Amino acid sequence: MIFKSSLITAQELADALKQDTIVLLDCTIDKVGQSMKAEKLELIPNSSFFDIEGKLSDNTSSLPHTLVSPIIFENEMQNIGINQTSTVVLYDRWGVYSSPRAWWMFKVMGFHNVYILNGGVPAWKKFNYPISNNYKESVEKGNLKTNYLNEWIADKDYILKHLDGNSIEIFDARSQGRFSGIAPEPRKGLKSGHIPHSKNIPFENLLKGEFYSDIKEIETIFKEQNPRNSTHVFTCGSGITASILAFASHLIGTPNIRVYDGSWSEWGNENLNLPIEK
């Protein structure tokens, strides 16, 4: 089963579920200062949990939810029941927040038959589609194999190497206040400001409530930044909302996309003394 777009509607998903076996993954994580842990679990039936902050974060890293190794990702996805031929649909309970991070992780790992439900659970509920309060219990182990694609990821060394040239353009998904260094960082031990030469597109600008804005609006927002025909690198506080920008950029046809996994949690570290602008 292949949808027409990487971003699908609740109606498209409901129709597809009548005919096809689709792996549904709830990718919800807490937002900064907001949590769903105390709320009743509301899921699309037969969903498994894509554990971004737990099993799918490198717990040896000092940085938040750093990408895991290909072998760990492969094992976890096989345990969820994903095969090489699976169609995977990602969603979160906020609407659109952390599902793009999961999409990017699959891309890095070389799995491309993956889609995002626009609006997540709120969109699903608007049509009164069935809701489950439990994750899928038993799954047959899958056979997914990773194929790590370095061209989807950026680290600080990659950015430092290309920072003063024209081969990359950096887009920061944080608020204008944090980007400009006026608003404080929510994590301790971080300087204020942004990576030199980067441009600011707060991730909320690409959303309408729980949904992505339409393609034309997204195109306009990016065009206003006068982007170069180069590799686009996306950053934020810790790699989550950067992925919202990365997926939006993918929707409008940007060919070369990377997410800076360490993002400001690494670049802004007081002990690294990396170049910063305000």
N, C-alpha and C positions, 0 to 999 in steps of 0.2 A: 504494500500500500504506500503510495507516494502522494502527498498533498501538493497542491499547486504552488503553495508558498511555505516558507519556513515558519511563518506566523499563521496560525489557524484559528478559526472561530469555534465557539461552543457548538454551533449547529453542525459544522463540518466534522467535528470530533464525534458528536452523537450519531451522525449518519454513518461514519466509518466504523464505529463500534458495533453496528448491526451486522456488518459483513466481514470484518477483519479482526485478527488478534493483534492488539496493540499493547505495548508495554507502557503503562501509565506511571509516572514518577512524580511524587510530591517533593518539591525541592525547597520547601519553606525554611527560612532561617529568621532569627530575630533581627529587627532593625535596630539601629543605634537609639537607645532609649525607649524602644517599644518591643513588647514580647507577646507572643500568642500562646505561650506555654500554659497559661491558666485558662485558656478558652477551650470550649468543646471542640474536639477534633472533627472537622468536616472535610471529607475527601470525595473525589470521584471514585465510584466503586471499582474494586480490583486494582487499587493503586499500591505501589511499594514506595518506600521512603528512600530518597536520594540524600544521604546524610552529609551535607556539605561541611558542617562544622565538626563532625565527629570522625567517622570512618574514612571520609574523603578529604580530610585535612592532614597535612604532614605534622604529626605531633612532636617531631624533633626540631621543628623550626620555631624561632622566637617570634615570627610574624603570624598574624591571624589567618586562619584557613588557607594556608599555602597549598598549592597543588601537590597531590601525592604522586608517587612514582607510577610508571605505566603498569608494572606488575600488580601493585596494590589496586589500582583502578580496575584492571582486568579481572582480578579475583572478586572484587566487590560487585562488579556488574554481572559476572557469571552467577554469583550468589543470588542476585535479584532475578535471574532467569533470562538475561539478554543474550540473544544469539547474533551471529554475524548478519543474519537476514531479518532481524527484528525491526519493526517500526516503533520508535520511541517518542512519546509525547510528554513534554515537561510542563509542569505548572507549579504555581505556588498559591498559598492561601491569601496573600496580600492582594493579588491581582497580577501585576508585573513587578517583581523586585529581584528575587534570587534565581528564578528560572533561567534568565540569560547567562548567569554564571555557570550553571550546569551545562547549558548548550555549548558554551565556549570550552568547557572541560572535555566534552565529547569530541569537539573539533580537534583539540590538541592531541587527543588520543586516537585520532584517525577514524572515528565513527561518524558517518555523515547523514544517516537516515534518521535524523532527529529534528523535532519540531517543538515549537512553543505555543501553548494555548493562550491566546490574547485575553487578558482579564482573569485568568486563573479560575479559582473556585467562585469568586463573585460573579463572573460571567456565566458560569455553569448554573448557578443558583437562579439567575434571572429568568431562565427558561424552565424552571421547576424540574430540572432533570434530577434523577435520584442521587442521594447523598449517602455516603457510608461514614461510620464513626470508627472504623478499624482498618488497619492496613491488611493487605493480602497476606495470608498466613503461610501457605505452603507453595513453593515454586519449584519447578524442575530446573536444575542447574543449567545455565546457558553455556554457549561456546564462544562468546565474543573474544576476539584477539585484538590487542591494542597495536597501533602503528603510529608511534609518537611522531608528531609533526612540529618540528621546532619553529616553523614559520608562523605559528599562531601565538607564540609567546615572546614576551620581552622581559629582560632582566636589567638591572642597573648598568651592567657592563655594556650591553647592547646599546642602551640609550646614551651612555657616555661616549661611546665610539662614534655615534651618528649625530650627536646633539648639535654640532655646529655646521652641519652640512644641509643638503636639501633632500636627502633620501628618506627622511621620516618627518611626520607631522604629529605632534602630541596634542591630544584632547583630554582635558581634565573634567571629570563628572561631578566634582564637589561643588558646593555652593559658591556663589560669587564672593561671599565674605571670607570663606576659608581659602579660596584661590588667591585672593588679594592680600591675605594675611591679616585682615581686620578681625575676623571671628576666630575664637580659639579652637584648637584641635581637640577632639573628644578623647584622644588617647594621650597619656602622659609621655614625656620625653621626646616630643616632636616639635621641631621648629615650625614657624608659620610661613606661608607663601606657596610658590609653585615651581615646577621644573622650568628652567629658562626656555623661552621661545614657545611654550605651550599655550593653547587656547582653551577657553572655558565654555563648556556646554553643560550646565547643571542638569543632571539626569531627569529631573522633574519636567524640564522643558520639552522632553520628547514624549511625555505621557499626558493622557487625559484621564485623570482619576486612576482607575485600576487598569487602564488600557494603554497600549501604544497609540500615539497620534497616527493619523493616516499618512501614507507614504509621501504625498505632496508636501505636507507640513514638515515632515522629517527632512526631506530634500532641501526645503527652503532654509531650515535652521542650519544645516551643514553648509549650504552655499553662502550664507551670510558670513561664514568664517573664511571665505576665499581659500578653500583648501587646495593644496598643491597635488599634482598627480604623483603621489609618493605613498610609501607605506604609512598607514595610520595606526598610531600607538595610543591606546586608551588607558588612562590611569584614574585613580580616585583615592579613597582612604585605604582600602585593603583589597581591591580587585573585584568587589561585588558590583557596585553601580557602574564601574568602568565597563562591565560586560553588558549593561543596558545600552550604553552608547555603541559598543562593538556590534551588538546584534542589529541595532537600528542602522548602522553603517552598512552592514551586510544586506539589509533589506533594500537599500537604495543602490546596491550593486558595486560597492567599493571592493576592489579585488584583493588588496593586501591589508590584512587586519591583524594586529597583535594586541594582547592585553598585557600590561605590566603587572605581573602577579604581586610583587612586593608593594607597589604603589606608594602612597605617601607614608605608610607605616614603616617603609624602609628608607625611601629617599629623604624624608624629613627627620630621620633619626639624628639626634643631637651629636652623637658620637661619630657619625660618618663624614660630616662636613662636606656634603655634596653641594654643587652649585645650586643656588636658590634665587628666585626673583620674587618681588612683591609688587 
